[in-house]
Amino acid sequence: MIEVGSLTQRYGKHMADSLNFTIGPGIVTGFLGPAATGGRPQCG
């Protein structure tokens, strides 16, 4: 299980503010960065 709480991230003019989510077991999930490659996500 992956739990994220109060995540804030800025990408130039774009911003995620106080993002919270939980990903349960058995769920296939991908994280996309600003270049949409998913190669090196940055959290925190």
GROMACS elastic network, one bead per residue, 0.5 to 0.9 nm:
[ bonds ]
;  ai    aj funct       b0    kb
    1    22     6  0.72459   500
    1    23     6  0.57199   500
    1    25     6  0.51771   500
    1    26     6  0.85672   500
    1    27     6  0.89380   500
    2    21     6  0.82507   500
    2    22     6  0.56690   500
    2    23     6  0.50931   500
    2    24     6  0.67539   500
    2    25     6  0.81843   500
    3    20     6  0.77744   500
    3    21     6  0.60261   500
    3    23     6  0.64610   500
    3    24     6  0.85841   500
    4     7     6  0.67566   500
    4    19     6  0.75484   500
    4    20     6  0.53512   500
    4    21     6  0.53311   500
    4    22     6  0.62827   500
    4    23     6  0.87491   500
    5    18     6  0.72518   500
    5    19     6  0.63936   500
    5    21     6  0.66895   500
    5    22     6  0.86096   500
    6    17     6  0.74494   500
    6    19     6  0.52189   500
    6    20     6  0.56467   500
    7    16     6  0.73139   500
    7    17     6  0.65081   500
    7    20     6  0.66045   500
    7    43     6  0.74048   500
    7    44     6  0.65288   500
    8    15     6  0.72690   500
    8    16     6  0.52782   500
    8    18     6  0.53492   500
    8    19     6  0.65215   500
    8    43     6  0.82759   500
    8    44     6  0.68439   500
    9    14     6  0.85107   500
    9    15     6  0.57138   500
    9    16     6  0.52625   500
    9    17     6  0.67733   500
    9    18     6  0.87870   500
    9    19     6  0.89988   500
    9    42     6  0.84126   500
    9    43     6  0.72488   500
    9    44     6  0.67387   500
   10    13     6  0.72846   500
   10    14     6  0.58649   500
   10    16     6  0.64942   500
   10    17     6  0.84494   500
   11    14     6  0.50642   500
   11    15     6  0.60803   500
   11    16     6  0.86998   500
   11    34     6  0.68933   500
   12    15     6  0.77298   500
   16    19     6  0.63747   500
   23    26     6  0.87318   500
   23    27     6  0.67303   500
   23    28     6  0.88634   500
   23    29     6  0.79809   500
   24    27     6  0.60100   500
   25    28     6  0.86699   500
   30    38     6  0.70923   500
   31    36     6  0.86248   500
   31    37     6  0.87504   500
   31    38     6  0.55510   500
   31    39     6  0.85733   500
   31    40     6  0.87474   500
   31    41     6  0.64656   500
   32    35     6  0.76117   500
   32    37     6  0.60534   500
   32    39     6  0.77707   500
   32    40     6  0.83246   500
   32    41     6  0.65891   500
   33    36     6  0.50325   500
   33    37     6  0.63542   500
   33    38     6  0.55068   500
   33    39     6  0.76299   500
   33    40     6  0.70299   500
   33    41     6  0.54160   500
   33    42     6  0.73450   500
   34    37     6  0.78936   500
   34    38     6  0.86343   500
   34    41     6  0.87113   500
   35    38     6  0.78318   500
   36    39     6  0.84053   500
   37    40     6  0.79093   500
   37    41     6  0.89798   500
   38    41     6  0.61747   500
